[in-house]
Amino acid sequence: QVQLVESGGGLAQAGESLRLSCVASGRTFSSYAMGWFRQAPGKEREFVAAISSDGVNTNYADSVKGRFTISRDNADTTVYLQMNSLKPEDTAVYYCNAASSIPIMRYGVGYWGKGTLVTVSS
């Protein structure tokens, strides 16, 4: 089992930045690919970003590429999502995910946190 706790959400103006954190506990953090998904009101959950277990490979949704950066600190069992140049359409609940690999994660499987709300006003 892996327990994931997200933090860092809140209210931002368009163009501003936020950094989300997800702290993991349980089984060996460094063996999991980690990622972020989001779900906007009335929409399905969608993939945002992922990072491989060793931190070498990253993957981003086209909608956030160039604005968001995912990183991880295996010593602190934490994964981060730096969100710059925020847009109102980034408003959503953001969920942390741990899975055995990035391809597996893209199917929406793995362990999930409870989410943190990001609201971007125009």
Disulfide bonds with the S-S distance in Angstrom:
Cys22-Cys96 2.13
